[in-house]
Amino acid sequence: MIRMGRSSKPEEPAAAPTYNGNGTPAQSYQYATEAAQPSNRVVTDSESIARDIKEGRLSGFVGHGTTLTGETNFQMMLRVDGHLTGTIMSDGGTLIVGANGQVDANIAVAVATINGAVNGDIIATERIQLGRTARVMGNISTPKLVVEDGAIFEGGCTMMQARENQERAATEAQSQAQSQYKAAESMSYSVKADDDDGEDFITSVETQEAEAAVS
């Protein structure tokens, strides 16, 4: 028999029931061919921000569509997904610029993680990380720089801690050389003074012998 409708596939006959040894029909179980599989859900930016705020790591947030102008000082962490102009400063804080964020400002922080656009100089005392969607136009200065494939950077780069270490080493070497020179000069003067004392002692002995012979 052919069922007319959405499918013209012949109707399959129902499977014959099976019986147990005692003559009662056995229960049959049918499992779904497509079981629900657990999926690894990706944490969204909103959830990440909410978690940072709850845990007290995020002290400031500039949302998408928000524009702020002026001098910005913060502690802990500041995330910018909107537009911020002016200056950004933090002694030990972390600045995060999202993929949709734009910062037209000079930045002085401890750590800068850039995934959006920055027009200005960046000074980070610990680290600067440029993500694959970063666009930085300005000079950067940091002891550690991480640049991912795809990032755009136009400007100068100064590894300030390496330069400071070199200058410190050169200063220490110069000071050590001066100390060695002064020590050698002092030793030479001491030896000369000892020689002069020896000559005076010999002259004194000869004078005493001559006086004794005359008397």
HELIX and SHEET records of a PDB file:
HELIX    1   1 ASP A   45  LYS A   54  1                                  10    
HELIX    2   2 MET A  160  VAL A  214  1                                  55    
SHEET    1   A 6 GLY A  60  VAL A  62  0                                        
SHEET    2   A 6 MET A  77  VAL A  80  1                                        
SHEET    3   A 6 THR A  94  VAL A  97  1                                        
SHEET    4   A 6 GLN A 102  ILE A 114  1                                        
SHEET    5   A 6 HIS A  83  MET A  89  1                                        
SHEET    6   A 6 THR A  67  ASN A  73  1                                        
SHEET    1   B 7 GLY A  60  VAL A  62  0                                        
SHEET    2   B 7 MET A  77  VAL A  80  1                                        
SHEET    3   B 7 THR A  94  VAL A  97  1                                        
SHEET    4   B 7 GLN A 102  ILE A 114  1                                        
SHEET    5   B 7 ALA A 117  ASN A 119  1                                        
SHEET    6   B 7 ARG A 135  MET A 137  1                                        
SHEET    7   B 7 ILE A 152  GLU A 154  1                                        
SHEET    1   C 7 GLY A  60  VAL A  62  0                                        
SHEET    2   C 7 MET A  77  VAL A  80  1                                        
SHEET    3   C 7 THR A  94  VAL A  97  1                                        
SHEET    4   C 7 GLN A 102  ILE A 114  1                                        
SHEET    5   C 7 ILE A 122  LEU A 130  1                                        
SHEET    6   C 7 ILE A 140  SER A 141  1                                        
SHEET    7   C 7 CYS A 157  THR A 158  1                                        
SHEET    1   D 6 GLY A  60  VAL A  62  0                                        
SHEET    2   D 6 MET A  77  VAL A  80  1                                        
SHEET    3   D 6 THR A  94  VAL A  97  1                                        
SHEET    4   D 6 GLN A 102  ILE A 114  1                                        
SHEET    5   D 6 ILE A 122  LEU A 130  1                                        
SHEET    6   D 6 LEU A 145  VAL A 147  1                                        
END                                                                             
